[in-house]
Amino acid sequence: MAACYLTTTDNNYDPTVDFDAWWNEDRRLGYDTCGKLARYTARRGWSDDLSEEKQLAIIEDAIDDIVDNDFLGLYKKIKKETKESTEKD
């Protein structure tokens, strides 16, 4: 299973490696990327009650929508295999 993350092209930190540094830089740059992603996932029915697989699918769909409609080319998607999926292989 893969997890997707949303970041910006001008943030030099990787949210999968050092989330705190990434978040601080994101806020310094004035983006609130987590807030944007939260709004997009809420529109798609994201809930704590959904399975992890369904949650990840909603997150990826929201990220794809953000990136596809980003006319400034600011946002980008990071996709990484989760630890669970690499252990199962």
Buried (B, 14 or more C-beta within 10 A) or exposed (E): EEBBBBBBEEBEBBBEEEBEBBBEBBEEEEBEBBEBBEEBBEEEEBEEEEEEEEBBBBBBBBBBEBBEEEEEEBBBBEEBEEEEEEEEE
